Amino acid sequence: MDVYRLKVLSNSMGGYFSSEQLDLLSIVKCQSQDELIDFVSSW
């Protein structure tokens, strides 16, 4: 069993993100105001 950075003992790698968390990660990834506007407009 591997010990990962968050000290979680698990046989599998990965994690669960809610749709809200994925949206926030996408927003943070935007590098300009125009990218943010495009992202929000595509919802």
C-alpha distance matrix in Angstrom:
0.0 3.8 6.7 9.6 13.3 14.0 11.5 9.9 6.6 6.0 5.3 8.7 10.7 14.0 16.1 19.2 22.5 25.7 28.8 30.3 27.4 27.7 31.5 31.1 28.9 31.6 34.3 32.7 32.5 36.2 38.1 41.6 43.6 44.6 41.0 40.4 43.5 42.6 39.2 40.8 43.6 41.4 40.0
3.8 0.0 3.8 6.2 9.9 11.2 9.2 8.3 6.2 6.2 6.4 8.4 9.0 12.3 14.4 17.9 20.9 24.3 27.3 28.5 25.3 25.6 29.3 28.6 26.2 29.0 31.6 29.8 29.4 33.3 34.9 38.4 40.6 41.7 38.1 37.6 40.9 40.1 36.8 38.5 41.4 39.3 38.1
6.7 3.8 0.0 3.8 6.9 8.0 5.6 6.0 5.2 7.1 9.0 10.4 10.1 12.6 14.0 17.4 20.0 23.4 26.5 27.2 24.0 24.7 28.2 27.1 24.9 27.9 30.2 28.1 28.2 32.0 33.5 37.0 39.0 40.5 37.1 36.3 39.7 39.3 35.9 37.4 40.5 38.7 37.5
9.6 6.2 3.8 0.0 3.8 5.5 5.2 5.8 7.0 8.1 10.1 10.1 8.5 10.2 11.5 15.0 17.2 20.7 23.6 24.2 20.8 21.4 24.8 23.6 21.2 24.3 26.5 24.4 24.4 28.2 29.7 33.2 35.3 36.7 33.3 32.6 36.0 35.6 32.3 33.9 37.0 35.3 34.2
13.3 9.9 6.9 3.8 0.0 3.8 5.3 7.5 9.9 11.5 13.8 13.3 11.1 11.8 12.5 15.6 17.1 20.6 23.3 23.3 19.7 20.6 23.7 22.0 19.6 22.9 24.7 22.2 22.5 26.2 27.5 30.9 33.0 34.7 31.5 30.7 34.3 34.2 31.0 32.5 35.8 34.4 33.4
14.0 11.2 8.0 5.5 3.8 0.0 3.8 5.5 8.9 10.8 13.9 13.4 11.6 11.6 11.2 13.8 15.3 18.4 21.5 21.2 17.8 19.3 22.4 20.6 18.8 22.3 23.9 21.7 22.5 26.2 27.8 31.0 32.7 34.6 31.5 30.2 33.6 33.7 30.3 31.4 34.9 33.6 32.1
11.5 9.2 5.6 5.2 5.3 3.8 0.0 3.8 6.4 9.3 12.5 13.1 12.2 13.2 13.2 15.9 18.0 21.0 24.3 24.3 21.1 22.6 25.8 24.2 22.5 25.9 27.6 25.5 26.2 29.9 31.5 34.8 36.5 38.3 35.2 33.9 37.3 37.4 33.9 35.0 38.4 37.0 35.4
9.9 8.3 6.0 5.8 7.5 5.5 3.8 0.0 3.8 6.1 9.7 10.2 9.9 10.9 10.7 13.3 15.9 18.9 22.3 22.8 19.8 21.2 24.6 23.5 21.9 25.2 27.3 25.5 26.2 29.9 31.9 35.1 36.7 38.2 34.9 33.6 36.9 36.6 33.1 34.1 37.3 35.7 33.9
6.6 6.2 5.2 7.0 9.9 8.9 6.4 3.8 0.0 3.8 7.2 9.0 10.0 11.9 12.5 15.2 18.3 21.3 24.7 25.6 22.8 23.9 27.4 26.7 24.9 28.1 30.4 28.8 29.2 32.9 34.9 38.2 39.9 41.2 37.8 36.7 39.9 39.4 35.8 36.9 40.0 38.2 36.4
6.0 6.2 7.1 8.1 11.5 10.8 9.3 6.1 3.8 0.0 3.8 5.5 7.3 9.6 10.7 13.5 17.0 20.0 23.2 24.6 22.0 22.6 26.3 26.0 24.2 27.0 29.6 28.4 28.5 32.2 34.4 37.7 39.3 40.3 36.8 35.8 38.9 38.1 34.5 35.8 38.6 36.5 34.8
5.3 6.4 9.0 10.1 13.8 13.9 12.5 9.7 7.2 3.8 0.0 3.8 6.9 10.0 12.1 14.9 18.5 21.6 24.5 26.4 23.8 23.8 27.6 27.7 25.6 28.1 31.0 29.9 29.6 33.2 35.4 38.8 40.6 41.3 37.6 37.0 40.0 38.8 35.3 36.9 39.5 37.1 35.6
8.7 8.4 10.4 10.1 13.3 13.4 13.1 10.2 9.0 5.5 3.8 0.0 3.8 6.6 9.0 12.0 15.4 18.6 21.3 23.3 20.8 20.5 24.3 24.6 22.4 24.7 27.8 26.9 26.3 29.9 32.2 35.5 37.3 37.8 34.1 33.6 36.5 35.2 31.8 33.4 35.9 33.4 32.0
10.7 9.0 10.1 8.5 11.1 11.6 12.2 9.9 10.0 7.3 6.9 3.8 0.0 3.8 7.0 10.5 13.4 17.0 19.4 21.2 18.4 17.9 21.7 21.8 19.3 21.5 24.6 23.5 22.8 26.5 28.6 32.0 33.9 34.5 30.8 30.4 33.4 32.2 28.8 30.6 33.3 30.9 29.7
14.0 12.3 12.6 10.2 11.8 11.6 13.2 10.9 11.9 9.6 10.0 6.6 3.8 0.0 3.7 7.1 9.8 13.3 15.7 17.5 14.7 14.2 18.0 18.2 15.9 18.1 21.2 20.4 19.9 23.4 25.9 29.1 30.7 31.4 27.7 27.0 30.0 28.9 25.4 27.0 29.7 27.4 26.1
16.1 14.4 14.0 11.5 12.5 11.2 13.2 10.7 12.5 10.7 12.1 9.0 7.0 3.7 0.0 3.7 6.6 10.1 12.9 14.4 11.8 11.9 15.6 15.8 14.1 16.6 19.4 18.8 18.9 22.4 25.1 28.1 29.3 30.2 26.6 25.5 28.3 27.5 23.9 25.0 27.9 25.8 24.1
19.2 17.9 17.4 15.0 15.6 13.8 15.9 13.3 15.2 13.5 14.9 12.0 10.5 7.1 3.7 0.0 3.8 6.6 9.7 11.5 9.5 9.9 13.5 14.1 13.2 15.5 18.1 18.1 18.6 21.8 24.8 27.5 28.3 29.0 25.6 24.1 26.7 25.9 22.1 22.9 25.7 23.6 21.5
22.5 20.9 20.0 17.2 17.1 15.3 18.0 15.9 18.3 17.0 18.5 15.4 13.4 9.8 6.6 3.8 0.0 3.8 6.5 7.9 5.8 6.3 9.8 10.4 9.9 12.2 14.6 14.9 15.7 18.6 21.8 24.2 24.8 25.6 22.3 20.6 23.1 22.5 18.7 19.3 22.2 20.3 18.2
25.7 24.3 23.4 20.7 20.6 18.4 21.0 18.9 21.3 20.0 21.6 18.6 17.0 13.3 10.1 6.6 3.8 0.0 3.8 5.3 5.2 6.4 8.7 10.0 10.7 12.5 14.4 15.5 16.7 19.0 22.5 24.4 24.4 25.1 22.1 20.0 22.0 21.6 17.8 17.7 20.5 18.7 16.1
28.8 27.3 26.5 23.6 23.3 21.5 24.3 22.3 24.7 23.2 24.5 21.3 19.4 15.7 12.9 9.7 6.5 3.8 0.0 3.8 5.5 5.0 6.2 8.7 9.8 10.5 12.3 14.3 15.3 17.0 20.7 22.2 21.9 22.3 19.3 17.2 18.9 18.3 14.5 14.3 16.9 15.0 12.3
30.3 28.5 27.2 24.2 23.3 21.2 24.3 22.8 25.6 24.6 26.4 23.3 21.2 17.5 14.4 11.5 7.9 5.3 3.8 0.0 3.8 5.4 5.1 6.2 8.7 9.8 10.5 12.4 14.2 15.7 19.3 20.6 20.1 21.0 18.3 15.7 17.4 17.6 13.9 13.1 16.2 15.2 12.4
27.4 25.3 24.0 20.8 19.7 17.8 21.1 19.8 22.8 22.0 23.8 20.8 18.4 14.7 11.8 9.5 5.8 5.2 5.5 3.8 0.0 3.8 5.4 5.0 6.2 8.6 9.8 10.5 12.3 14.6 17.9 19.8 19.9 21.1 18.2 15.9 18.3 18.5 14.7 14.7 18.0 17.0 14.8
27.7 25.6 24.7 21.4 20.6 19.3 22.6 21.2 23.9 22.6 23.8 20.5 17.9 14.2 11.9 9.9 6.3 6.4 5.0 5.4 3.8 0.0 3.8 5.4 5.1 6.2 8.6 9.9 10.5 12.8 16.3 18.3 18.7 19.3 16.0 14.3 16.8 16.2 12.4 13.2 16.2 14.6 12.9
31.5 29.3 28.2 24.8 23.7 22.4 25.8 24.6 27.4 26.3 27.6 24.3 21.7 18.0 15.6 13.5 9.8 8.7 6.2 5.1 5.4 3.8 0.0 3.8 5.4 5.1 6.2 8.7 9.8 11.0 14.7 16.1 15.8 16.5 13.5 11.3 13.4 13.2 9.4 9.6 12.8 11.7 9.9
31.1 28.6 27.1 23.6 22.0 20.6 24.2 23.5 26.7 26.0 27.7 24.6 21.8 18.2 15.8 14.1 10.4 10.0 8.7 6.2 5.0 5.4 3.8 0.0 3.8 5.3 5.0 6.1 8.5 10.1 13.4 15.0 14.9 16.4 13.7 11.1 13.8 14.5 11.0 11.1 14.7 14.4 12.9
28.9 26.2 24.9 21.2 19.6 18.8 22.5 21.9 24.9 24.2 25.6 22.4 19.3 15.9 14.1 13.2 9.9 10.7 9.8 8.7 6.2 5.1 5.4 3.8 0.0 3.8 5.4 5.1 6.2 9.0 12.1 14.5 15.3 16.6 13.4 11.8 15.0 15.0 11.6 12.8 16.2 15.4 14.6
31.6 29.0 27.9 24.3 22.9 22.3 25.9 25.2 28.1 27.0 28.1 24.7 21.5 18.1 16.6 15.5 12.2 12.5 10.5 9.8 8.6 6.2 5.1 5.3 3.8 0.0 3.8 5.5 5.0 6.7 10.3 12.3 13.1 13.6 10.2 8.9 12.0 11.5 8.1 10.0 13.1 12.1 11.9
34.3 31.6 30.2 26.5 24.7 23.9 27.6 27.3 30.4 29.6 31.0 27.8 24.6 21.2 19.4 18.1 14.6 14.4 12.3 10.5 9.8 8.6 6.2 5.0 5.4 3.8 0.0 3.8 5.3 5.4 8.9 10.1 10.2 11.5 8.8 6.5 9.7 10.4 7.5 8.5 12.0 12.1 11.9
32.7 29.8 28.1 24.4 22.2 21.7 25.5 25.5 28.8 28.4 29.9 26.9 23.5 20.4 18.8 18.1 14.9 15.5 14.3 12.4 10.5 9.9 8.7 6.1 5.1 5.5 3.8 0.0 3.8 5.5 7.9 10.1 11.1 13.1 10.5 8.8 12.5 13.4 10.9 12.1 15.6 15.8 15.7
32.5 29.4 28.2 24.4 22.5 22.5 26.2 26.2 29.2 28.5 29.6 26.3 22.8 19.9 18.9 18.6 15.7 16.7 15.3 14.2 12.3 10.5 9.8 8.5 6.2 5.0 5.3 3.8 0.0 3.8 6.2 9.2 11.2 12.3 9.1 8.9 12.6 12.5 10.3 12.7 15.6 15.2 15.9
36.2 33.3 32.0 28.2 26.2 26.2 29.9 29.9 32.9 32.2 33.2 29.9 26.5 23.4 22.4 21.8 18.6 19.0 17.0 15.7 14.6 12.8 11.0 10.1 9.0 6.7 5.4 5.5 3.8 0.0 3.8 5.8 7.6 8.5 5.5 5.6 9.3 9.5 8.2 10.6 13.1 13.4 14.7
38.1 34.9 33.5 29.7 27.5 27.8 31.5 31.9 34.9 34.4 35.4 32.2 28.6 25.9 25.1 24.8 21.8 22.5 20.7 19.3 17.9 16.3 14.7 13.4 12.1 10.3 8.9 7.9 6.2 3.8 0.0 3.8 7.1 8.4 6.6 7.7 10.9 11.5 11.2 13.5 15.7 16.4 18.0
41.6 38.4 37.0 33.2 30.9 31.0 34.8 35.1 38.2 37.7 38.8 35.5 32.0 29.1 28.1 27.5 24.2 24.4 22.2 20.6 19.8 18.3 16.1 15.0 14.5 12.3 10.1 10.1 9.2 5.8 3.8 0.0 3.8 5.3 5.3 6.4 8.7 10.0 10.7 12.5 14.2 15.7 17.6
43.6 40.6 39.0 35.3 33.0 32.7 36.5 36.7 39.9 39.3 40.6 37.3 33.9 30.7 29.3 28.3 24.8 24.4 21.9 20.1 19.9 18.7 15.8 14.9 15.3 13.1 10.2 11.1 11.2 7.6 7.1 3.8 0.0 3.8 5.5 5.0 6.2 8.6 9.8 10.6 12.1 14.3 16.0
44.6 41.7 40.5 36.7 34.7 34.6 38.3 38.2 41.2 40.3 41.3 37.8 34.5 31.4 30.2 29.0 25.6 25.1 22.3 21.0 21.1 19.3 16.5 16.4 16.6 13.6 11.5 13.1 12.3 8.5 8.4 5.3 3.8 0.0 3.8 5.4 5.0 6.1 8.6 9.9 10.4 12.3 14.8
41.0 38.1 37.1 33.3 31.5 31.5 35.2 34.9 37.8 36.8 37.6 34.1 30.8 27.7 26.6 25.6 22.3 22.1 19.3 18.3 18.2 16.0 13.5 13.7 13.4 10.2 8.8 10.5 9.1 5.5 6.6 5.3 5.5 3.8 0.0 3.8 5.4 5.1 6.1 8.6 9.8 10.7 13.0
40.4 37.6 36.3 32.6 30.7 30.2 33.9 33.6 36.7 35.8 37.0 33.6 30.4 27.0 25.5 24.1 20.6 20.0 17.2 15.7 15.9 14.3 11.3 11.1 11.8 8.9 6.5 8.8 8.9 5.6 7.7 6.4 5.0 5.4 3.8 0.0 3.8 5.4 5.1 6.2 8.4 10.0 11.4
43.5 40.9 39.7 36.0 34.3 33.6 37.3 36.9 39.9 38.9 40.0 36.5 33.4 30.0 28.3 26.7 23.1 22.0 18.9 17.4 18.3 16.8 13.4 13.8 15.0 12.0 9.7 12.5 12.6 9.3 10.9 8.7 6.2 5.0 5.4 3.8 0.0 3.8 5.4 5.2 5.9 8.6 10.4
42.6 40.1 39.3 35.6 34.2 33.7 37.4 36.6 39.4 38.1 38.8 35.2 32.2 28.9 27.5 25.9 22.5 21.6 18.3 17.6 18.5 16.2 13.2 14.5 15.0 11.5 10.4 13.4 12.5 9.5 11.5 10.0 8.6 6.1 5.1 5.4 3.8 0.0 3.8 5.6 5.1 6.2 9.1
39.2 36.8 35.9 32.3 31.0 30.3 33.9 33.1 35.8 34.5 35.3 31.8 28.8 25.4 23.9 22.1 18.7 17.8 14.5 13.9 14.7 12.4 9.4 11.0 11.6 8.1 7.5 10.9 10.3 8.2 11.2 10.7 9.8 8.6 6.1 5.1 5.4 3.8 0.0 3.8 5.5 5.3 7.0
40.8 38.5 37.4 33.9 32.5 31.4 35.0 34.1 36.9 35.8 36.9 33.4 30.6 27.0 25.0 22.9 19.3 17.7 14.3 13.1 14.7 13.2 9.6 11.1 12.8 10.0 8.5 12.1 12.7 10.6 13.5 12.5 10.6 9.9 8.6 6.2 5.2 5.6 3.8 0.0 3.8 5.4 5.6
43.6 41.4 40.5 37.0 35.8 34.9 38.4 37.3 40.0 38.6 39.5 35.9 33.3 29.7 27.9 25.7 22.2 20.5 16.9 16.2 18.0 16.2 12.8 14.7 16.2 13.1 12.0 15.6 15.6 13.1 15.7 14.2 12.1 10.4 9.8 8.4 5.9 5.1 5.5 3.8 0.0 3.8 5.6
41.4 39.3 38.7 35.3 34.4 33.6 37.0 35.7 38.2 36.5 37.1 33.4 30.9 27.4 25.8 23.6 20.3 18.7 15.0 15.2 17.0 14.6 11.7 14.4 15.4 12.1 12.1 15.8 15.2 13.4 16.4 15.7 14.3 12.3 10.7 10.0 8.6 6.2 5.3 5.4 3.8 0.0 3.8
40.0 38.1 37.5 34.2 33.4 32.1 35.4 33.9 36.4 34.8 35.6 32.0 29.7 26.1 24.1 21.5 18.2 16.1 12.3 12.4 14.8 12.9 9.9 12.9 14.6 11.9 11.9 15.7 15.9 14.7 18.0 17.6 16.0 14.8 13.0 11.4 10.4 9.1 7.0 5.6 5.6 3.8 0.0
